[in-house]
Amino acid sequence: MVNIGGHHLQTIVIGDLMFFENSDKFKDEFNTIGYGPERDKPSTVEEMIACFTNLPFIIDVHKLHPLVGVLVTNKKKVIS
């Protein structure tokens, strides 16, 4: 996203399946959250955060469910 949007991106919001915990513990809830292990390969929260570690963004993660979250990144303000 950063490469596509260039330096103009200020905020990136990703809301999707992302594992905060082992998904096997929530098999009874797969249909509720729209997860199917035969068709999905969600990242862990740690993998999602790692995508931004070398970029100038502040990362906030909001857990909506042990398998669903929203990741919000805001570009760090440069003080000159």
Backbone as a chain_set.jsonl record, in Angstrom:
{"seq": "MVNIGGHHLQTIVIGDLMFFENSDKFKDEFNTIGYGPERDKPSTVEEMIACFTNLPFIIDVHKLHPLVGVLVTNKKKVIS", "coords": {"N": [[0.819, -1.201, 0.0], [1.922, 1.212, 0.768], [3.89, 1.577, -1.164], [2.289, 1.815, -3.449], [0.659, 4.057, -2.874], [2.5, 5.953, -2.359], [4.262, 8.692, -0.839], [2.163, 10.141, 0.091], [0.279, 8.898, 1.622], [-1.355, 8.971, 4.679], [-2.778, 7.581, 6.555], [-3.511, 4.183, 7.146], [-5.924, 1.708, 7.166], [-6.811, -1.451, 8.178], [-9.136, -3.863, 8.327], [-9.916, -7.036, 9.243], [-9.825, -10.669, 9.183], [-7.584, -11.676, 11.571], [-5.262, -13.288, 13.493], [-5.31, -13.329, 16.926], [-5.142, -15.228, 18.747], [-4.845, -18.835, 19.045], [-6.554, -20.291, 16.443], [-7.902, -22.713, 16.557], [-9.207, -22.913, 18.979], [-11.617, -21.68, 18.603], [-13.435, -22.928, 16.91], [-16.217, -23.34, 16.871], [-17.155, -20.826, 16.29], [-16.429, -20.107, 13.726], [-18.146, -19.804, 11.434], [-19.603, -17.565, 12.215], [-17.75, -15.455, 12.143], [-16.946, -15.602, 9.564], [-14.847, -17.204, 8.767], [-13.035, -19.766, 7.182], [-11.02, -22.457, 7.33], [-10.301, -23.958, 5.113], [-10.317, -22.207, 2.995], [-9.196, -19.776, 3.712], [-6.29, -17.937, 4.792], [-5.396, -16.329, 7.128], [-3.273, -13.793, 8.595], [-1.204, -13.622, 11.531], [-1.514, -11.3, 14.254], [0.983, -10.342, 14.935], [2.425, -10.778, 12.554], [1.112, -8.965, 10.875], [1.733, -6.49, 12.081], [4.496, -6.542, 11.774], [4.808, -5.936, 9.09], [4.921, -3.207, 9.0], [7.081, -2.341, 10.472], [9.494, -1.208, 9.557], [8.723, 1.156, 8.503], [7.614, 4.6, 8.559], [5.342, 4.698, 10.508], [2.873, 4.882, 13.08], [1.419, 2.363, 14.938], [-1.738, 1.077, 15.728], [-3.64, -1.434, 17.201], [-6.748, -2.98, 17.204], [-8.619, -5.232, 18.875], [-11.309, -7.086, 17.954], [-12.392, -9.528, 18.182], [-11.097, -12.73, 19.113], [-10.111, -13.642, 16.672], [-10.437, -11.638, 14.85], [-9.699, -8.36, 13.818], [-8.818, -4.829, 13.808], [-6.435, -2.923, 12.252], [-4.789, 0.047, 12.563], [-2.854, 2.435, 11.084], [-0.919, 5.315, 11.401], [0.843, 7.876, 9.83], [3.961, 8.954, 11.067], [4.475, 12.153, 12.364], [6.676, 14.501, 11.059], [8.907, 16.508, 12.643], [10.252, 19.553, 12.031]], "CA": [[0.0, 0.0, 0.0], [2.788, 2.386, 0.844], [4.516, 1.735, -2.474], [1.272, 2.267, -4.407], [0.19, 5.388, -2.507], [3.606, 6.888, -2.229], [4.475, 9.41, 0.418], [0.965, 10.899, 0.428], [-0.547, 8.159, 2.572], [-1.248, 9.392, 6.075], [-3.422, 6.578, 7.388], [-3.916, 2.917, 6.537], [-6.804, 0.959, 8.059], [-7.057, -2.812, 7.709], [-10.042, -4.615, 9.183], [-10.015, -8.351, 8.616], [-9.419, -11.772, 10.023], [-6.181, -11.682, 12.001], [-5.29, -14.147, 14.67], [-4.744, -12.905, 18.199], [-5.004, -16.474, 19.501], [-4.934, -20.046, 18.237], [-7.896, -20.374, 15.865], [-8.541, -23.987, 16.898], [-10.036, -22.725, 20.173], [-12.851, -20.972, 18.256], [-14.062, -23.626, 15.781], [-17.674, -23.146, 16.908], [-17.468, -19.464, 15.863], [-15.901, -19.852, 12.384], [-19.195, -19.272, 10.551], [-19.987, -16.232, 12.697], [-16.777, -14.449, 11.709], [-16.666, -15.77, 8.14], [-13.558, -17.87, 8.57], [-13.02, -21.161, 6.787], [-9.614, -22.816, 7.155], [-10.068, -24.522, 3.788], [-10.238, -21.143, 1.986], [-8.543, -18.578, 4.246], [-4.967, -18.052, 5.436], [-5.138, -15.046, 7.781], [-2.01, -13.561, 9.287], [-1.286, -13.317, 12.959], [-1.358, -9.872, 14.523], [2.418, -10.057, 14.899], [2.811, -10.682, 11.139], [0.562, -7.714, 10.34], [2.537, -5.394, 12.637], [5.836, -6.629, 11.192], [4.79, -5.298, 7.767], [5.096, -1.766, 9.151], [8.151, -2.019, 11.419], [10.54, -0.375, 8.95], [8.078, 2.309, 7.883], [7.371, 5.667, 9.545], [3.947, 4.706, 10.933], [2.501, 4.475, 14.428], [0.455, 1.283, 14.733], [-2.708, 0.756, 16.777], [-4.384, -2.647, 16.877], [-7.994, -3.086, 17.958], [-9.111, -6.602, 18.856], [-12.765, -7.173, 17.983], [-12.658, -10.933, 18.462], [-9.775, -13.36, 19.091], [-9.691, -13.922, 15.3], [-10.797, -10.493, 13.999], [-9.2, -7.107, 14.36], [-8.619, -3.655, 12.958], [-5.106, -2.353, 12.393], [-4.797, 1.432, 12.108], [-1.513, 3.02, 11.092], [-0.849, 6.748, 11.089], [2.207, 8.302, 9.543], [4.573, 9.791, 12.103], [4.671, 13.542, 11.974], [8.075, 14.909, 11.067], [9.07, 17.838, 13.238], [11.467, 20.16, 11.467]], "C": [[0.857, 1.256, 0.0], [3.45, 2.63, -0.504], [3.528, 2.253, -3.513], [0.884, 3.714, -4.137], [1.281, 6.419, -2.356], [3.66, 7.546, -0.868], [3.241, 10.18, 0.867], [0.067, 10.176, 1.428], [-0.294, 8.652, 3.988], [-1.775, 8.329, 7.02], [-3.742, 5.345, 6.56], [-4.744, 2.178, 7.577], [-7.07, -0.4, 7.422], [-7.949, -3.498, 8.735], [-10.28, -5.97, 8.54], [-9.793, -9.432, 9.665], [-7.939, -11.611, 10.328], [-6.163, -12.374, 13.351], [-4.553, -13.534, 15.854], [-4.423, -14.132, 19.052], [-5.062, -17.645, 18.533], [-6.371, -20.231, 17.744], [-8.629, -21.658, 16.234], [-9.463, -23.87, 18.106], [-11.411, -22.146, 19.848], [-13.599, -21.622, 17.09], [-15.566, -23.415, 15.729], [-18.087, -21.769, 16.387], [-17.002, -19.15, 14.442], [-16.952, -19.254, 11.457], [-19.596, -17.857, 10.943], [-19.045, -15.154, 12.182], [-16.39, -14.584, 10.243], [-15.343, -16.42, 7.833], [-13.764, -19.315, 8.173], [-11.598, -21.583, 6.511], [-9.303, -23.422, 5.789], [-9.926, -23.45, 2.712], [-9.484, -19.899, 2.438], [-7.177, -18.916, 4.832], [-4.631, -16.708, 6.083], [-3.774, -14.996, 8.45], [-2.264, -13.449, 10.78], [-1.132, -11.8, 13.115], [0.117, -9.483, 14.443], [2.915, -9.924, 13.454], [2.325, -9.379, 10.518], [1.401, -6.52, 10.813], [3.919, -5.373, 12.001], [5.91, -5.983, 9.808], [5.109, -3.808, 7.845], [6.309, -1.38, 9.991], [9.244, -1.138, 10.836], [9.976, 0.865, 8.265], [7.738, 3.346, 8.947], [5.905, 5.784, 9.963], [3.833, 4.297, 12.393], [1.35, 3.49, 14.257], [-0.427, 1.123, 15.961], [-3.483, -0.467, 16.313], [-5.588, -2.719, 17.801], [-8.542, -4.491, 17.782], [-10.626, -6.589, 18.978], [-13.233, -8.558, 18.412], [-11.28, -11.591, 18.468], [-9.243, -13.675, 17.684], [-9.967, -12.773, 14.339], [-10.282, -9.211, 14.639], [-9.143, -6.005, 13.328], [-7.242, -3.099, 13.287], [-5.161, -0.953, 11.787], [-3.369, 1.962, 12.211], [-1.619, 4.486, 10.69], [0.602, 7.134, 10.897], [2.716, 9.202, 10.657], [4.775, 11.191, 11.555], [6.155, 13.886, 12.093], [8.152, 16.327, 11.594], [10.37, 18.409, 12.693], [11.9, 21.357, 12.229]], "O": [[0.552, 2.234, -0.682], [3.559, 3.776, -0.94], [3.902, 3.051, -4.372], [0.789, 4.513, -5.068], [1.014, 7.615, -2.24], [3.16, 7.013, 0.123], [3.266, 10.812, 1.923], [-0.818, 10.794, 2.019], [0.851, 8.736, 4.433], [-1.291, 8.185, 8.142], [-4.187, 5.448, 5.417], [-4.328, 2.036, 8.727], [-7.499, -0.486, 6.272], [-7.55, -3.689, 9.883], [-10.787, -6.05, 7.421], [-9.604, -9.157, 10.85], [-7.133, -11.428, 9.416], [-6.964, -12.068, 14.234], [-3.354, -13.261, 15.797], [-3.572, -14.096, 19.941], [-5.302, -17.462, 17.34], [-7.297, -20.316, 18.55], [-9.86, -21.685, 16.225], [-10.405, -24.651, 18.24], [-12.286, -22.119, 20.714], [-14.318, -20.939, 16.361], [-16.134, -23.32, 14.641], [-19.259, -21.564, 16.071], [-17.167, -18.017, 13.991], [-16.667, -18.281, 10.759], [-19.897, -17.038, 10.075], [-19.486, -14.062, 11.824], [-15.605, -13.788, 9.728], [-14.776, -16.214, 6.761], [-14.584, -20.013, 8.768], [-11.006, -21.113, 5.539], [-8.151, -23.399, 5.355], [-9.459, -23.752, 1.614], [-9.164, -19.046, 1.61], [-6.94, -20.029, 5.302], [-3.703, -16.024, 5.653], [-3.202, -16.022, 8.818], [-3.387, -13.213, 11.225], [-0.673, -11.116, 12.2], [0.453, -8.411, 13.939], [3.736, -9.054, 13.162], [3.037, -8.76, 9.727], [1.736, -5.642, 10.018], [4.456, -4.302, 11.72], [6.979, -5.527, 9.401], [5.526, -3.214, 6.851], [6.544, -0.19, 10.204], [9.869, -0.381, 11.578], [10.689, 1.545, 7.527], [7.589, 3.0, 10.119], [5.293, 6.839, 9.796], [4.602, 3.467, 12.88], [0.408, 3.758, 13.511], [0.062, 1.044, 17.088], [-3.931, -0.53, 15.168], [-5.472, -2.545, 19.014], [-8.89, -4.894, 16.672], [-11.168, -6.136, 19.986], [-14.334, -8.724, 18.937], [-10.358, -11.042, 17.864], [-8.053, -13.944, 17.522], [-9.754, -12.915, 13.135], [-10.414, -9.006, 15.846], [-9.386, -6.219, 12.14], [-6.923, -2.838, 14.447], [-5.539, -0.79, 10.626], [-2.757, 1.939, 13.279], [-2.33, 4.835, 9.748], [1.472, 6.772, 11.688], [2.009, 10.091, 11.132], [5.196, 11.373, 10.412], [6.796, 13.594, 13.103], [7.531, 17.238, 11.047], [11.444, 17.832, 12.866], [12.904, 21.979, 11.882]]}, "num_chains": 1, "name": "protein.A"}
